[in-house]
Structures are given as C-alpha cells and as structure tokens.
Amino acid sequence: MERPLILVTNDDGITAPGIRNLVSFMNEIGEVVVVAPNSPQSGKGHAITINSTLSYEEVHLEGPQTDFSCSGTPVDCVKMALDKILPRRPDIVVSGINHGANSSINVIYSGTMSAAVEAGVENLPAIGFSLQDFSWEADFTQAKEYIQNIVRRTLENPMPKGIVLNVNIPKLSKEEIKGIKVCKQAKAKWEESFDERVNPHGKKYYWLTGYFNNMDDSEDADETALANGYISIVPVKFDLTAYEYMNTLQEVMNFD
C-alpha cells in the first residue's frame, strides 16, 4: 500500500527545532516533503506575498524527507508546494510544531494555523500543532505518540472539507499529559499597549506589550484543557459567516 504523502510546513522557519521534530515524527508515517519559510514568520497570520517575487530552493537536512526553503510566508509555502513542488496533491498537511501555544484568539494571528487553514481552503486535511513552550530548547518529543496518533486517525477518518484541526500541547512531560480533549476556542484576547521610547536621534518608537486575558473558564474551552494538563483539539473552519445573525441582519437592513 502506498505511503501517504505528507506536506510539512511551519512559521518558525525551516531549521526551527519544532519543525525538525515534526518531520522526524512524520517520516515514520509517510513520504514527507517539507516546504517552509527560510526565516521566522511568526504572527504573519494569513499573509501572502503579492508585491515582490517568491523563490524556493531544495536544501539538504538530516532525514529521508525532501526539504525546500521558501522566501515567503507560511501560506505562500502551501501555495507554492501545491502549484510548483509536490508531485501530486498531499494526503495531509501538517504545520508546526510551533514554539508557543496557538490556542484561543491566537489562532487568527498564527502563521502556523494559517498554513493549515490554507490547506483547508484547498479541501485538504490539515493540522496545526503547537507546544505551550516558547523556548528554542523545548522538548517536543513528549507528545510524539499523541501527534502521530492524531495524524494517523485523521488520515483514516477524513474530516469534512474545509475543516482543519488546531492542536495545542501543554508544557508537560509525557507522564504528566492526561490525554486529549476536543474543545472549543476559548473566549480570550490580548490586552495590548505600546511602550513608547525615544531613540538617540530623538525619534519615537514603540514596542508592543500587554497581557493575555482569558475570560472563559468553561470546561470545553481549549485554555481550560491546557491548564488541566490535556492536549486540546479545536476543529477550525475558514468560513467566518455569523450565521446566527443573518436573519436579524436581514431585518435590520430591510429598507423597504
């Protein structure tokens, strides 16, 4: 039986420890092709390159997979892979493992998840993986079996077209992880401000700062699952229509 073709990408850059661990995990499941940014692209969301050129090149990194470094964003990487690089459509797209969680509101800022969502736009199964640890020396291996099982089950049980998975892993040892919970996106946001400073030439500049405000302690929220030692899985779709408001809006906007 033909091994599945797996496209791997990320937003931390092709040499980041997170993606190198994910690649090694995926090599045990299928034929892996990596198309990832040549430099960090965190926080780029669903950005694409339209006002400058894009390029990619094959690079030789450890492992049996084929690696391509792309000059663009995570979404550019998926687009380039599908149009120019892959020999056929992949059986699944996996993005990550991100250095830092992409739970709750972070999903809309995340380049990791935007790459997965772009695959969903193309009706491909896709999963974004993130670890609740920003450290470059983070231990990604403690969740290896969970990550591989999630990918295998997704391959065996195809999701409805347009739905992708947002998987977040707590910063815990393998023995401390309690399991997996299917969750909703927690209601939370960043309370942000800009720290104003002045450079030696007298020009003002700003650093974004703030704190994370979780307003959702419900049992089925992803933030709750992570806080209680569980891996959270949130099914995500790119259709942002607020269906519950459509009828009311129709009434409000009826000018007859």
N, C-alpha and C positions, 0 to 999 in steps of 0.2 A: 504494500500500500504506500502511495506517495506521501512523503512527509509534508506537512503544511508549510507554506511559505509565510514567513513572519517578517513584517516590516517593523523595525525598531527605530525610534527617534526620541528626542528629549528637548529641553530648553536650556540645560546647564552646559551644553557643549559636548562634542563627541568624545572627549577624553575624560569627562567627569566620572568619578567612581560609581555614581548611581547607574549610569547607562552601561558602564562596563560590566557591572554585576548583573544587570538585567539581560544583557547579551549572553553572558555565560549561562544564565538560567534558561533562556530560550533555545540555546544551542542543543539542549537535552530534549527539546520537544520537536523542533522542526528545522527547516532550512532558513537561515537568518540573513537578511540584508539590512544593514544599518545605513540610514540617511539622516544625518544630524548636523546641527549648526557647527561651524568652525570656531565659534566663540560663544560665551554665555549670552542667552536671550531671555533671561527671567523677566517676568512681568510684561512681556510683549503681547499677551492675550492673543487675539486672532489677527494680528497684524500681518500684512503681506507686502512684498516689495513691488512697487509699481513705478517708481521714479529713478531707478537705477538698475543696472544689469545684475543678473544672478549667474553664479558659476558653481560647479561641483568638481571634485576630483576624488579618485579612489585613493585611500590611504591603507597602510598595512599595519594592523594592530593584532595583538595576540588573539588566537582563536580561529576556528574554521569558517566563521562568517565572512561576508564581504562588507567592507566599510566604505562609505562615501561621506566626505566632508562637504557641506554646502554653505555658501556665503550668506544665505538668507535666514529667515525666521523659522520657527518650528512648523508653521503652516506651509511656508514655502517648501520646506523639506518634504512634506507629504505630497504636495502638488508635483514637485519635481520627480519624486520617486515614482508616482503613478504614471506620469507622462513620458519620462525620459529614461529611467533607470531600471525599473523592475522588468523581468521577462514576462510576467503576467500579473494579474491582479492578486494581491496577497490574500491569504485566508484570514488573516487578522493583523491589526496594527496595535502595537503596544508602545506606550510613551512613558519615559521616566528612566529609572526611579528618581523622582525629584528630591532634591535636597531641601526639605521643608514641606510641611503639610499643604495640601490644596483643598482643605475641607471648607464648608460653608461658603461665604462670599468670595473666598479666594479663587473659586473655580472660574470666575469671569475675568480675572486678571492673569491667570496661569497660561503660560505658553505650553506647558506640559499637557494640560487638558485641552487647549485649543487645537493641538495637533490631533488628539483623539477625536475631537468634535469634527474636525475637517474630514477625517476618515469616515465619520458617521454621515456627513453630507454626501459622501460618495457611496453610501449604502454598504460600508464595510464594517464588520465587527471591530470594535476598538476599546482599549482600556488604558486609562492613565493611572500610573502608580506613583504614590508619593509617600515619603517617610517623614515622620514628625521630628526631624533632626536636621539642622542646617549645617552641621559640621562636615567638612570635607573628609574627615576620618570616620564618618558614621559607619556603623555595622549594618550592612544591608542583607547579610546572609541569614539573620534570624528569621526573616519572613520568606525565605526561598520556597519552602514547601507550599505555603499559602499562595504565593504568587503563581507558582507552576500549576497548582490545582485550579485556581481561578481561570487561568488561560485555557487549560485543558477542558474544563466544564463549559467555557464559552464556545470553544471550537465544537464541542459535541452537542451543544444546545444553542443554536444560533438565536440571537436576540432579534426582536422586530427591527426592521430597517429604520435607521435614524436614531437609535438609542445606543449610547455608549456608557461605559462604566467609569466612575470616579472612585478609585480605591485609595484609602489613606491608612497608613500603618503607624501605630503608636511607637514611641521610642522606648521599647521594652525588649528584654531578652526573649528568646524563643519560648522558654519555660513560663514566662510571665504573661505572654499573649493568651487571652482567654478564648479566642475564637473569632468568628466573623459575624457581623450583623449587617443586614440590609437596612439602609437608613434613608431618611430624607435630608435635604440640605438644611442645616441649622440656620435660624434667623439671627444673623450677626453682621457686624460691619466694623470697619476700621474708623476710629475717631481720630482724624488726622489734623495736623497743623504743619506749618512751615517755619522751621527755625531760621530766623534772619541773621545773616552775618555780613561783614564787610571785608573785602579783600584789601591787600596793601595799596591798591590804587584807588581806594575809596568807593568801589562799585559794590552794590549789594548783591548777595547771592543767597540761596536758600537750600536747606536740607529738609526733605520730607521726614516727618516724625509722627508719632501718635501711638495709640494702643488699640488692642483688639477687644471689642465689646460684644460678648456673647449674650444675647437676650433670649436664648432658647434652651431651657433645661428639660425639654420633653424627652421621654425615653427613646424615641425613634430618631432623634437628631444625630447627625454624624459627630458633632462635637461631644455629645454625651457618650457615645460609644467609645470614642478615643480616650476620653477621660477615665472611663471604666475599664480600660485595658483591652478593648476589642478593635479589630480591623473593621473599618466602615466601608460599605459599598453603596454608592448612590447611583441609581440609573439616571442618566442625563440625556436631554434631547435639545436640539438646536432650535426647535420651534418655540419662539418666545411669546406667542399669542396668549393673551389673558382671556381664555375662552369664557370664564365665568362672568366677565364684564361685557361681553359682546352685546347681549340683549339690552342691558341698561344703556350702553353707549348708543345703540341704535335709537332708543327713546330720547336720549339727551340731544342727539344730533338731528332729530327729525324736525326740519324747518317747515314742513307743510302746514 
